[in-house]
Amino acid sequence: MLKRILLSLSPLLLAGCSLVGERSGYEEPPYAVVERVDEAVEVREYGPRLVADVAMPAVGGKDGGNSAFRVLFAYITGENRAKGKVAMTVPVETSGQGETISMTVPVEQAGDATRMRFFFPSAYTLETAPVPLNQRITISEVAGQTLIVRRYSGFNGHAAKGRETAALDEALAKSAWVSAGPPVFLSYDPPWTLPPFRRHEVAREVVRR
């Protein structure tokens, strides 16, 4: 019963458990700040990271975010060959909302879908990560990245994401960097965190001009 309740919550459940956004005890991928573009935007250097990805189609006019979360949450709570649990981490990354992206196997078609990404704790490798039972999940190591990131708070619906992406791109246009990828959204807090204390980020991979 408890598991069904947890699965019904939003993707942000992975990120913490307090009203003011405390995230102590949850591992976050380390990064180095390369440059501060303005008070809300910075350029970060990330090393290689092990991830679990899933892409889910939009259904009934709603994006696939909740469905993607349920698949990943089931995986880290034991729906894998080892029947082992994987510690929660922050942030949860989403992309592709409202865009056409390729689906993971066994669904080879393209369509409106949301891709969600879970970052493994640093102790895991490709060899030690539990093998998922759900074939929609792909485990892989992503290469190091340079990301330009804008941090914001409040509610994080489609309007907010569009506004913050535009603000990020405005800062990017004035910087020494150019975009090398589509925007992704990073979420750090559970849904019951008070909006002023929520941590959201929009990011793009970048290279120097």
C-alpha positions as CSV (number, residue, x, y, z in Angstrom):
1,M,0.0,0.0,0.0
2,L,2.8,2.4,1.0
3,K,4.6,1.7,-2.3
4,R,1.5,2.5,-4.3
5,I,1.2,5.8,-2.5
6,L,4.8,6.7,-3.2
7,L,4.5,5.7,-6.8
8,S,1.6,8.1,-7.2
9,L,3.6,11.1,-6.2
10,S,5.5,13.4,-8.7
11,P,9.0,12.8,-9.9
12,L,10.4,15.3,-7.4
13,L,9.8,12.7,-4.6
14,L,13.3,11.4,-5.4
15,A,14.9,14.6,-4.1
16,G,14.2,15.1,-0.4
17,C,11.7,15.3,2.4
18,S,11.2,18.6,4.0
19,L,9.0,21.7,3.6
20,V,12.0,24.0,3.1
21,G,14.0,21.9,0.7
22,E,16.6,20.2,2.9
23,R,18.5,17.7,0.9
24,S,21.0,16.4,3.4
25,G,21.8,12.7,2.9
26,Y,21.2,12.7,-0.8
27,E,24.2,12.4,-3.1
28,E,24.5,14.9,-5.9
29,P,26.9,14.5,-8.8
30,P,30.0,16.7,-8.1
31,Y,30.9,19.6,-10.4
32,A,33.3,22.6,-10.7
33,V,32.0,26.1,-11.4
34,V,34.0,27.3,-14.4
35,E,32.4,30.7,-14.7
36,R,29.6,32.8,-13.2
37,V,27.7,34.5,-16.1
38,D,25.4,36.4,-13.8
39,E,23.8,36.0,-10.3
40,A,21.5,33.2,-11.5
41,V,23.6,31.6,-14.3
42,E,26.8,29.7,-14.0
43,V,28.9,27.3,-16.2
44,R,29.7,24.0,-14.6
45,E,32.0,21.2,-15.5
46,Y,30.7,17.7,-14.7
47,G,32.7,14.4,-14.9
48,P,31.4,11.1,-16.3
49,R,28.2,9.9,-14.5
50,L,26.3,6.6,-14.5
51,V,22.6,7.1,-15.3
52,A,19.4,5.2,-15.7
53,D,17.2,6.6,-18.5
54,V,13.6,6.0,-19.5
55,A,11.4,7.8,-22.1
56,M,7.6,7.6,-21.8
57,P,5.0,8.9,-24.4
58,A,2.5,11.6,-23.7
59,V,-1.0,10.1,-23.0
60,G,-4.3,11.9,-22.9
61,G,-2.8,15.3,-23.4
62,K,-0.4,14.9,-20.4
63,D,3.4,14.4,-20.8
64,G,5.0,11.2,-19.7
65,G,6.8,12.5,-16.7
66,N,4.7,10.7,-14.0
67,S,4.9,7.5,-15.9
68,A,8.7,7.8,-16.3
69,F,9.1,8.5,-12.6
70,R,7.0,5.4,-11.7
71,V,9.2,3.2,-13.9
72,L,12.5,4.6,-12.4
73,F,11.1,4.5,-8.8
74,A,10.1,0.9,-9.2
75,Y,13.6,0.1,-10.5
76,I,15.5,1.7,-7.6
77,T,13.2,0.1,-5.0
78,G,13.8,-3.4,-6.2
79,E,12.3,-4.1,-9.6
80,N,15.6,-5.4,-10.9
81,R,17.3,-8.8,-11.3
82,A,19.2,-8.4,-8.0
83,K,16.0,-7.3,-6.2
84,G,18.2,-4.7,-4.6
85,K,17.5,-1.1,-3.6
86,V,19.5,1.9,-5.0
87,A,19.8,5.0,-2.8
88,M,18.0,8.1,-4.0
89,T,20.1,10.9,-5.3
90,V,19.5,14.5,-6.6
91,P,18.7,15.9,-9.0
92,V,16.2,14.2,-11.3
93,E,16.7,15.3,-14.9
94,T,13.9,15.6,-17.4
95,S,13.9,16.5,-21.1
96,G,11.9,16.2,-24.2
97,Q,8.6,17.5,-22.7
98,G,6.5,18.6,-25.7
99,E,9.3,17.6,-28.1
100,T,9.7,14.7,-30.5
101,I,12.4,12.3,-29.2
102,S,13.3,8.7,-29.9
103,M,11.9,6.1,-27.5
104,T,14.0,3.5,-25.7
105,V,13.8,-0.2,-26.6
106,P,11.6,-2.1,-27.1
107,V,9.6,0.9,-28.5
108,E,11.5,2.1,-31.5
109,Q,9.1,4.7,-32.7
110,A,9.5,8.4,-32.2
111,G,6.8,10.6,-30.7
112,D,6.0,13.2,-28.0
113,A,7.7,11.8,-24.9
114,T,9.4,12.8,-21.7
115,R,12.8,11.4,-20.9
116,M,13.7,11.1,-17.2
117,R,17.2,10.4,-15.9
118,F,18.3,9.1,-12.5
119,F,22.0,9.6,-11.5
120,F,23.4,6.6,-9.6
121,P,25.4,7.1,-6.4
122,S,29.1,7.3,-7.1
123,A,29.8,3.8,-5.7
124,Y,28.1,2.1,-8.7
125,T,29.7,1.1,-12.0
126,L,28.2,-0.3,-15.2
127,E,29.2,-3.7,-13.9
128,T,27.6,-3.3,-10.4
129,A,24.4,-1.4,-11.3
130,P,21.4,-3.7,-10.9
131,V,20.0,-5.0,-14.3
132,P,16.5,-3.5,-14.8
133,L,13.6,-5.9,-15.4
134,N,11.8,-3.2,-17.4
135,Q,13.4,-3.0,-20.8
136,R,12.4,0.6,-21.3
137,I,15.2,1.5,-18.8
138,T,18.7,2.0,-20.2
139,I,21.8,2.0,-18.0
140,S,24.8,3.9,-19.4
141,E,27.7,6.1,-18.5
142,V,27.5,9.7,-19.9
143,A,30.6,11.5,-20.8
144,G,31.8,14.6,-18.9
145,Q,29.9,17.7,-19.8
146,T,30.1,21.5,-19.6
147,L,26.7,22.9,-18.8
148,I,25.4,26.4,-18.5
149,V,22.8,26.4,-15.7
150,R,20.2,28.8,-14.5
151,R,18.8,28.3,-11.0
152,Y,15.3,29.3,-10.0
153,S,12.5,28.6,-7.5
154,G,8.7,28.5,-7.3
155,F,6.3,26.4,-9.3
156,N,7.8,24.6,-12.3
157,G,5.0,24.1,-14.9
158,H,5.4,24.5,-18.7
159,A,5.1,28.3,-18.5
160,A,7.9,28.6,-15.9
161,K,10.1,26.2,-17.9
162,G,9.6,28.3,-21.0
163,R,10.3,31.5,-19.2
164,E,13.4,30.2,-17.5
165,T,14.7,28.6,-20.7
166,A,14.3,32.0,-22.5
167,A,16.2,33.7,-19.7
168,L,19.0,31.1,-19.9
169,D,19.3,31.6,-23.6
170,E,19.4,35.3,-23.2
171,A,22.4,35.0,-20.8
172,L,24.0,32.4,-23.1
173,A,23.9,34.8,-26.1
174,K,25.9,37.4,-24.1
175,S,28.5,34.9,-22.9
176,A,31.6,33.3,-24.3
177,W,29.7,30.0,-24.8
178,V,27.4,28.5,-27.4
179,S,24.7,25.9,-27.1
180,A,25.6,22.3,-27.9
181,G,22.3,20.6,-26.9
182,P,18.7,21.0,-26.0
183,P,17.5,22.3,-22.6
184,V,17.2,19.8,-19.7
185,F,15.5,20.5,-16.3
186,L,16.9,19.5,-13.0
187,S,14.6,19.1,-9.9
188,Y,15.8,18.7,-6.4
189,D,12.8,18.8,-4.1
190,P,9.6,16.8,-3.2
191,P,6.3,18.3,-4.2
192,W,5.4,19.4,-0.7
193,T,8.4,21.8,-0.4
194,L,7.1,25.3,-0.2
195,P,7.5,27.0,-3.6
196,P,9.9,29.8,-2.5
197,F,12.3,27.1,-1.2
198,R,12.3,24.8,-4.2
199,R,15.4,24.4,-6.3
200,H,15.0,24.0,-10.0
201,E,17.5,24.4,-12.8
202,V,17.4,24.6,-16.5
203,A,20.7,23.7,-18.3
204,R,22.2,23.3,-21.7
205,E,25.4,21.6,-22.8
206,V,27.8,24.3,-24.1
207,V,31.2,24.8,-25.8
208,R,33.4,27.9,-26.0
209,R,32.9,30.2,-28.9
